[in-house]
Amino acid sequence: MGPPPDFDTGPPVGCQGKIDFLFVISRDDFMKPHQDKLIAAFPSFIKTIQLQFSDFDVQILVTDSEPAWGSPACDDDCPDPCVEAPDYPCDYWASVCDETMGAGVVMNVGQYTENKPCLEGPRRYITADTPDIPGTFECLARVGVVGYNKMGDALVAAMSPKLNKVGGCNEGFFRDDALLMVTLIGPEDNSDAPAGSNGTWQEWMQAAVDRKKGDLDAIVMFGLTDDCIGSQNPKHRICKTVPAFPHSLLQLLTSEDYGPIFEQAAELAIDTCNAFVPG
């Protein structure tokens, strides 16, 4: 009779813990308490996801909303100690990727940052092999409070072919067979703001969809921003972008405690991961 036929049943269902987390964090001047709440909620969030999957294979990239690197006030003080950030590294020379919008941050400097490298090696993102994921994330997520609120520009740039090609700043971060979870944390990036981002909310959305080859079920979109309830204003682009994705969660940036919100986000990520079919 011979061996039974080898039926092709298709790829396995579920991401099996393979998730790429992109955090876009605003450097607006009132973001310190919100960065603190994010950092406090993160360990439980990532632990919940880790316990759900036997093969915990995450990557975490943090980028910010400001195209320039450093602190102008501290640069003016150098080589003397910076008044607002005494540990400011006056002798550090920023790389091209440090000064590229949408690139993974490696070293935040200025007031309310660690003023030291958070990652070592060529990658500009955390992997499952990073020794202290919560501690490293805390270092990365304290992006500081000096800069513009160009959330949309950062999102689009992070997704761009330029940054993700071989030799690009974010090379290797986005994996075709991984679920992508994007977290936007910052005030609304309105289209009429003097220093707002370029493009429409549809173009922001399309950048993420293109990165995942058109598969909306491969993306979870999570936003913490201004009050979006009842907002029909097309200028409120984060309020439009996040709920346009079928797997999404939109919450208030000024919420007192991010813990319960990130519990919801973890549940959403797990549920979407379990239903994911790698392309």
N, C-alpha and C positions, 0 to 999 in steps of 0.2 A: 504493500500500500504506500510505502514511503512516509517521510515525515509529514506532519500536518502543515498546512499552508501557514505562512507567517503574515497574519493580517496586520495591516498598519492601522493602529487605533488613534494615531495623532499624538500630539505633544501632551505631556501630563498637565492636568488642570491644577492651578494654584502656583503662586510664586515661590512657595517653599521657603519663605523667609528672605528671599532675594529682593531687597528694596533699596532704591536710591532716594535719599532724602535731600532735597534742596531747600535751604532756609535763606530767604531774602529778608534782611533785617534793616530797618531804617536807622539812619544816623541823625535824624531830626533832633533838635536840641532839647526836647522833653522826653526822650526815649529811655533814660536811665531806669526809672522804676519798672518799665515794661520789659526791658532786657533782664532785670533782676527776677521778675515773675516768670519769664521764659526759662531762665536758668534753674529756678527752683522746681519747675514742673517737669523738666526734661528727664531726670534720672528715672522717675516712675514711668514715664511715657516709654522710654526705650526698654526698660526692664519688662514691662507688660508685653511688648512685641517680642523680646528675646525669649521669654518663657513660653510663648505660643508656638515657636518653631524649633525643631531639633537642629535644623541647619540655619543658624543665624548668620546671614550673609548681607549685612547692610553696608552702605557707603553714605557718608554725610558730608555735604559741601555747604559752607556758609559763605554768602556774599552780602555786600551792603549796598546802600542806595546812593553812594557818593563816588563820582568818577576819580577824584584826586585822592592821593595817599598822604597821611600825616596830618599834623596840626599846624596851621600857619602861625598861631600864637607861640607855640613851642619853637618852631623854626626861627622865629624872630629872637628868641632868648638864647639859642645855641651860639657858641659852645658852652655858655653858662647854664646851670640847671634851670629847667623849665618851671615857672612858678606854679602853673596849674597841674603839671605832671612831672614831679621831680625825677622819675625814672626814665623820662623820655630819651630814646637812644639817638643822640645827635650824630653819632658816627655811623649810623646805619644808612646804607645806600639802597633805596627802593629799586626793585627789579621792574621790568616791563609789566609782568603780570600783577605786581603789587598796584600798579597804576592803571590797570585795565578794568573798565566797568564789566561786571559779571563774572570776573575770575574769582576762584575760591580764595578767601582771605587766609593768610598764614600768620601774619603778625599785625595786630591792631596797636596803634599808638595814640597817645594823647590822654586827656582826662577820662577817667572811668574805664580804662582798658588795662590789660596786663603789661603792656609795653615790653613784651618779649615774644620770641617765636613760640607758637602753639604747636606746630608740626615740624617734623624733621623729614628729610628725604624729598624726592621729586614730586610726590603727589600733594595736591592742594586740597585734600579732603581726607576725612576719617574713613578707615576701613574696619572690618570686623576684627582685624589683628591689632588695632591700636590698643596699647596697654590699658589706658584709662579713658574710656570713651566719655563718661560724664565730665571728667575734669578737663579733657581736651575741648569738649564742646563749650564748656563754660568760658574757657580762654578765647575761643573763636567767636562766641556769641556776644561778648562784650566789645561790640564794634565801636563804641564811643558815641558822642553826641555832637560832633562837629561835622556838618556837611548838609548836602541837599537831600531831598526825599524823593529821589528818582527811582521809585520802586519798579515801575514798568520798564524803564530802560535796563535796569539790572536783570530783570526776569528775561527779557528778550535777548540780551547779550549772553547770559548764562547758557541759553539754549542754542546759541548760534553755531553754525558749522566752523567758523573761524576759531572759536575757543575750544572746540571739541575734536578738531582734526588731530592727526599725529603731529606732535610737537606743540599743540595748543595748550593754553594754560590749564584747561580742565580735562585734558586728554584722559580717557578711560573712565570718567565718572558715570556717564549715562550708558547703561548696558541694555542691549536690545531685549534680553530675556528677563529683565527686572521690572517690577512695579516702580513707578515714579510717584513720590509724594512731594508736592511743593507746598511750602509754608511761607506765606507773606505776612510780615509783622511790621506794621507801621501805619501812620495816618494816611487818609485818602490822598492819592496822587491825581489831583484834579487837572483836567485838560486846560483850564484857564489860569492855573497857578503860574506865577512869573518864572519859576524854575522847575516846572513840572517835566514829566517824561514826554517823549515823542510818541506819536502813533495813537490809534484807537484801541479800545479794550478788545475789539475783535482781533486786531493784529497781535496783541499780547497773547490772547488765547491761542491763536493760530501758531505762534512760535512754539508753544508747548506741544500742541497737537502734531506739528511737523516733526518735532524731536522724537515722538513716539510713533512715527509713521502712520498717523491718522487714527490710531487706536485710542478712543476715549476711555475704554475700560482699562487701559494701562496707566491711568493718571488719577491720583487723588489730589484735589486742590483744597487747601486749608488757609483761611485768612483771618487775621485779627486786625481790625481796622476801625474806622469811625462808625457811628451808628448808620446802618444801611436800611433800617426798617422804613418801609414806605417810600424809599428813594427811587424816583424814576428819572433822575437827572443823568443824562448821558455823560456829563463831565465827571461823574463819580465812577472812575474806571475800575478800581478794585471791587467796588460793590457790584459791578456788572460782570467782571471777569470770573470771580470765584464761583458764584452759583450757576454760571453757564455750563460748568462741568457736571456730568451726571453723578459723580462721586465727589461730594464737596461738603465743606463745613465752613460757615461764616459766623464769627463771633466778635464781640466788642473788645477793642484794644484796651479800654479802660476798665475792664472787668477786674474786680478786686483780687481774685484768685484764679490763676490759670490751671490749677490742678484738675478740677472737674472737666474743664474744657479739653485738656489734653487726654483725659480718659476717653472722652467721646472720639477724639481724633485717632487714638490708638485702636479703638473698636472699629472705626471706619477703615483704617488701614488694614487691619486683620481680615475683616469681611471681604474687602476688595481683593486682597491678596489671595484669599482662598478660592475666589471665583475667577482669578486671572488665568488666561491662556497665553503662554508666551508665543510671540510672533516669530 
